[in-house]
Amino acid sequence: MTDKRHTAGILLLAAGKGQRFQAAGGQGNKLLAPYADANGQYRPLLALTLAAATATGLPLHLVTRPQESAIIDLAQTYGATVTLLDSDGSGDSIAAGVRATANWRGWLIVPGDMAWLTTADYLKVANALVDDAAQARLMWQEIPGHPVGFGRAYFDGLSALNGDQGARQLLSPQQLQRLPGHAGVIKDADLPHP
């Protein structure tokens, strides 16, 4: 069995306000909106993301807002640890999540609405983090996707992010491994489904 303290883990960002989703007519928290799984069963969007992430066996941590009790309960149902944060953006969420998982060897950073990622996608990025300085991300037709993986050497940079500036500024063209993916690695749920 893998010692989860010495491996990379999955950091799910679920503290956003979903403003684009709501502006497009979506109701409530988009992470709780019903989407069909592979069997046609409707489940909360975040449950689809959590199911694929949990199946990797990697440690799983989620950052969300303190008032999001349904998100917290869902995350805990899937065995995720949780950080509560009134986030001002993805940078704040990443920093808080990385600080809360300081014992991890690396981080696979994923927005909570990336429900079309597969277990194999997560493992492909995790397996590419072969040393502390490694970076990796999935791509689809030259479009950058998720997860984005960072080795242990990026702890200080990741834990110092703030506001809505995500981890893109830490990516190095020389270090970044661009891994082939599928259309699901770039698909999120900013718009309500039909």
N, C-alpha and C positions, 0 to 999 in steps of 0.2 A: 504494500500500500504506500502511496506517495505521502511524504511528510509535507502537509500543506503549508507549513511555516517556511519552507525553503523552495517554494515553487512560485511561478507567476500566477496571478489570480485575475479574475474578471471584475472590473469596476463598472457598474451600471449607473448611469446618470439619469435620475428621475426627479430632479428638483426644478425642472423648467415650468414655465407658466402656460405653455401650450397656446400662446397668443395667435400664431398663424392658424392653428387648428380651429380655434374659436372664431377668429375673424372670417374663416371660410364656412361658418355655419355649424361647426362641431359643437356638441353639447357636453358640458362637464369636463373632467380630466381625460385627455385623449388616451392616457395609458390604461384607463378602465373601459374604454370603448370596446364593444364586442367585434371581434374579427374571427373569421373561420380558421381553424387549424387544418392540418393535412387531412383529417377525417371528416371535415365539414362541420365540426362542432364549434359553436361560437363560444369564445372565451375572451377575457380581457386581453387587450393587446400586450400588456406587460407580462401576462402569464405565458404567452407564446415565447417572448424573449427569455424569460426565466427558465422555461422548460428546456430550451436548447442549451442555455448556459450551464444549468445544473447537470445536464447529462455528460458534460465534459469531465466531471469529477474534480475540477479546479475549484479553489476557494472562490467565493462569490460575495461581493459587498455592494450595497446599493446606497446611494445618497438621495434623500428626498426631503421634502419640507415637513416640519413637525406636525402640521395640521392634516397631513395626508394619511389618515389612519387606515384607509382601505389599501393604499399602496404599501404601507408598513406591514400590515397583516399578510398581504400577498407575498411580499418578499420573504417574510419569516416562514411562511408555509413551504417555500422552496429552499429553506435552509440558508438564506442569505443573511449576513450581518448587515446592520443598517446604521448610517450616520444621518442625523437630523440637522438640517441647515436651511435657514431662510436665504437661499442663494441669490446672488445678483447676476449669475451667469455660469456658463460651463467652467470657466477658470476657477471660480470659487468652489464649485462642486468637485472638480478633479482634485484640487489641493486638499480639501477636507477628506475626501475618500482615500487619497494616497497617504496622508498623515495617519489616518485610522488603520491603515494596513501596512505600516512601516516595516513589518517583518517579512513582507513578500519579496520575492526575488525579481519581480517585474509586474507590470500592469497591462492588461488588455482593456482599453478604454472604449466604452460603447454607450451611445444614447439608449435609453430604455425603450424607445419606439422602433428599434431595429429588429423587428420580429421575424424577418425573413432570413436572418443569419442561421446557419446550421451548426450543429455541434462540431462538425468537421471544420467549419470556418474558424471557430475559436481555437481548435487544436492546431490548425495550420499556423496561425500566428504565434501561439504559445511555443510551438516547437521551433520556430524561427528565432526565438530569443535565446540564442545559444551562449551568450556571454552578457556581462553587465552593461556593455556599451551598445548592445543590439537594439535596432528599431525595425519594426515590420508593420505593414498594413496591406490589406486586401485591395485589389483594384478591379475595375470592370471597364473594359474598353478605354483604358487610360484615365478613367475617372477615379479619384481617390475614394476608397470606401472604409468600412469598419469590419472588424475591430482594428484599432491602432495599438500596437504593442511597444512598450518601452522597457528596457532592462533596468536593473537596479541603479546604474550610474545616473539615471535621470531623476532620482528621488528628490534632490534639492530643487531642481528646476520645476518639477511637477507640483511639489508641495508649496511653491511660492506663487503659483498662478493666481490671478484674481480677475474679477469682473467677468465680462463675456469673452475674454481672450482665452481660447482653448489651448490645447497642447501643440497646435500646428507650428508655433514659433520655435519649438524644441526639435523639430524634425530636421535632420541633416541629409542633404542629397547624397553625401558620401556613405553614410551609415544605413540609410533606409533601404530595407529589402521590400521591393514591390512584388507582392504575391498575386498570382492570377486568381480571380474570383468569378462570381456570377452576378446577375442583375440584382439579386437580393442583398449584396453587400453595400449597395448605394441607396436602397429603398427604405424610406422612413414613412411616418404617418403624419406629416404636417398638414395634410388635407383629409377631411372625413372621407371614408370610403363610400361608394355609391350604394 
